[in-house]
Amino acid sequence: MANIVSLIMQYLTPDMIGRIASALGLDRSTAQTSIGASVPALLAALAGTATHAGGAQRLADAANQGAGALDNITAMIGGHDGYADRGAQMLSSLLGGGQQTMLTSAISKFAGVGQETGGSLLGMLAPLVMGVIGKQLGSGGVSPSSIANLFAGQKDNIAAALPAGLRDQLRGTGLLESLQGAAGTASAAAGQAASAGRTAVDSGYRAARTASATPTNWLYWALPVIAIAALLYYMWGTPTDRVATQTPVAAPSSLVVGGLDVNKHINDNLAALRTSLQDIKDPVSAAAAQPMLQQVTDQLERVVGMTGQMSADQRKTLSGYINPSMASLNQLFETVLAIPGVAPVVKPHIDAIRAKLTTLTITA
């Protein structure tokens, strides 16, 4: 089965996130951050339920009910008809009141929203999560064993999608017990690569010191080791890392409109965009990047809205600042979109960002 976190996030379209934000009285950026953290946290809690006596059966019943109503669920999210309250009641039956309260508290603290808002958000998301699970496990019906197997097989994906700060909030609550041992593989691989690079560099240093007694020979020993270290970095560095290295962000010149230094504003947001894109390695990290991508989109839209206040010369200055960055950004966009499973998650954001940057390069 595909990554369950990514599958759920595909249902949470920008339009739906906007409806949730409006219903909860949140700005879009806060709503996205809250949703991106809530989905894996909710899955982690439900994974724990699947390991308890009778828990898998309760989850199977909820998934079977939600699968048939998934389209209605997505239409009702963000509405004002008591949907969130009904979802919260369902979540209480699945987790128990104590665990539901601890989960709500952790989400609220992490996202910086009130306890009531955090509870309503989880109430909105819970039926959607169970509906997606039910749909993915098949129309023939979800069994306790199939849902238990699903959570057991997805624990690495769930753990990898949990923001570090939220993981800290959940420690000691018991909600992460089902994920023990998960999400260590990627970190371990990265650590091994870094360790290998450090070992090679340290070996080169020691070789240079040892050979210092014979100055004519030290380069003979040190250069191959340095070359190995460089090769390790190149092999373990991602394509997006190399693109970013080749295209540093230039220091912006000043273009002040309405009290805003527009070029600096653009520069800061493009830097954030590059960083966010470079962090995307798979559908899970793509889902985690959505809040930042939306924030960049919103900030670019702010500048688009100011273009009517700019003179023709200022529009030319702005266009001349953005245009040199477009080639490297487009290369970075295409690199990210080529990662398996990522395009469905981030392509709408990338298309919106491209469109706004194109608008800002039009001079007349």
Secondary structure, 3 states (H helix, E strand, C coil): CCCHHHHHHHHCCHHHHHHHHHHHCCCHHHHHHHHHHHHHHHHHHHHHHHCCCCHHHHHHHHHHHHHHCHHHHHHHCCCCCCHHHHHHHHHHHHHCHHHHHHHHHHHHHHHCCCHHHHHHHHHHHHHHHHHHHHHHCCCCCCCHHHHHHHHHHHHHHHHHHCCHHHHHHHCCCCCCHHHCCCCCHHHHHHHHHHHHHHHHHHHHHHHHHHHHHCCCCHHHHHHHHHHHHHHHHHHHCCHHHHHHHHCCCCCCCCCEECCEEHHHHHHHHHHHHHHHHHCCCCHHHHHHHHHHHHHHHHHHHHHHHHHHHCCHHHHHHHHHHHHHHHHHHHHHHHHHHCCCCCHHHHHHHHHHHHHHHHHHCCCC
